[in-house]
Amino acid sequence: MSQYYNMGDEVLWNPATGVSRLFLAQVAAFERELGIPSGIGHMEADDSEVDPVGLARFAEELVGRYLRGSHPVAAALSEGFTAVVAALAANARIPLDLGEGDRADRLRELVHGVRPAVSG
């Protein structure tokens, strides 16, 4: 089984159901932490509608927080989720500034690594 993250008629991501449940739990946690909605709609009948405006704002805040953060544990806890959200934004053709430096390079590497799975 799998679930679909759609933007209109376009499928942005089609992960396995277990991966999707884990992702949505992290979405909820980071929405609370950042204090803004993600633009990722509720899962209904294995489909979630993604609002590109909301996703853009959420992804920008999430990436910015990851890049500016100074706490190594917070970075470790958020790194994979941030990469998946940035890859989802890339699939939605949302431009993100991934910055410069070691942490930005690591994020680019992760986004590149997860992007094929996210787009399929």
N, C-alpha and C positions, 0 to 999 in steps of 0.2 A: 504494500500500500504506500501511497505517497500523497502529498498535499501540494496545492498550487498557490503561489503568490502571484497575483495578476495585476497588471495595470491596464485596465480596459480589456481588450481582447488579447493582449500580449502576456505570455507567461514569462515572468522574471526569474522564477525559481521553482523547482519541483523536487523538494527533498523527501526522504523517507519520513513516515509519520513520527517515529521516535525522535528523529533529528528536529523535525518541526516543533514537536512539543517542547523540547529543550530550548530551542531558539525562542519560542513564544514566552517561555518562563523568563528568559533573559531580557526579552523586550520589555516585559512588565517591570522587572527590577530596574532596568536603566531608565524607563519612563519616570519611575518614582524618583530615582537618584537625580536625573537631570531636570525634573519638574516640567517636562514637555511631552506631548504625545509623539509617537513614532511615525505616524502615518500608515502603520501596518494595521489593517482591519482585523476584526475577530474572525476566527476560522469557523466557517459554516459550510457543512457538506463538503469538506476537504478543499475549500477555496477561501482565500483571503484577498481582499481588494486592497491594493497599495495606493495611497494618495501621494503622488510625486512631490507635492509642495511640502507636506508634512514630513515625508521621508528625507527630503533635502535638508530641512531645518534640523531634524534629529541627527542625521549623519554628520552634518557640519559640527554640531555641538559635541557629539560623541568623539569624533576624530580630533577636534580641538582639545578636548579634555585629555584624551590619551596622549597627544603630542606635548601638551604643556605640563602634564602631571610630573610630580617629582617623587612619588612614592612607588618603589619598585613592586610591592605586592599589589597595589591597585593597578599598575600597568600589566602585571602578569594575569590578574583576574579579568581584565577587560580586553586584552590583546586579540584573542580569537574572535570574540563577539564583534569587536570594532572592525576587524577585517571582513567578516561576513556582511555586516551592514554596508561597508564601503563597496564591497563587490556587488551587493544588491543595488546600491545606488548607481554604480557603473553600468549595470545591466539596464537600468531605467534611464540611462544617458544623463545622469545628474553629475555635473562636474564638481569634484571635491579637491581642495588644496591639501595635499598630503604632506606639505612642508618639506623641510630639509633636516638632515642630521641622522644619527644612528637609529633613533626610534622611528622616524619617517621611512627610512630605508627598510627597516624590518616590517613595517606596515605594508609597504609596497610589495615586498616579497610575499607576504601572507595573502594579500589581495590577489596577486597573480596566481598563487597556488590554489586558492579556493574558487576563483572566478569560473573556471570551466565547469565545476560541479554546480555552481550556483546558476549558471545559464542553461543547464540541461534539464 
